Amino acid sequence: DAGVIQSPRHEVTEMGQEVTLRCKPISGHDYLFWYRQTMMRGLELLIYFNNNVPIDDSGMPEDRFSAKMPNASFSTLKIQPSEPRDSAVYFCASSSYTDTQYFGPGTRLTVL
Amino acid sequence: GDSVTQMEGPVTLSEEAFLTINCTYTATGYPSLFWYVQYPGEGLQLLLKATKADDKGSNKGFEATYRKETTSFHLEKGSVQVSDSAVYFCALRVSQGAQKLVFGQGTRLTINP
């Protein structure tokens, strides 16, 4: 069975540009999580969904960040406009109820 | 609030040495506890877990015991290998019905041959 799929794996963009990160969760999982990892702040939960509905977005840093889950097999995290301080590795994870979270390989974002 | 504290890294050991990475937690209720491992360039993978007091999680030679009296979940391995070099994260889930994981800051482990 395929794991969590993220694209792109690497993204380099210039300040002010819009960035869209994509995630396909494991089939049958009804929870989806977006995390950000930096050296300074470690691993932070940004937002998570249950059955495509956002449950907790308290970790979203500011209005420049938005996340959607239009269906059970796809989610996006968008940053508009991007800033250099958004440079990080962004992980998507999925799980079924009370089960283990499975992480994708991450997207390394560099904003110049 | 709920939190996880791990021992400061980085940790450097020689092959076949004994490993301990300390983890303590603060939580209300009865959390489940986890160790995740992140190899270079990859996402986090579940290493082991324990869901109630005195449970021992184990996998790939690693072990951790859920100690409610000391609010700890220390990771141990009797003989480490170069392939164990990675970043290790301790985490808790606050209750059975909750989905959020609270992670520690991670401990980077390097094993030298």
Interface residues (C-beta under 8 A of the other chain):
Chain A: V4 Y31 F33 G42 L43 L45 Y48 N50 I55 D56 F91 A93 S95 T98 T100 Q101 Y102 F103 G104 P105 G106
Chain B: F34 Y36 G41 E42 G43 L44 Q45 L46 K49 F89 Q96 G97 Q99 K100 L101 F103 G104 Q105 G106
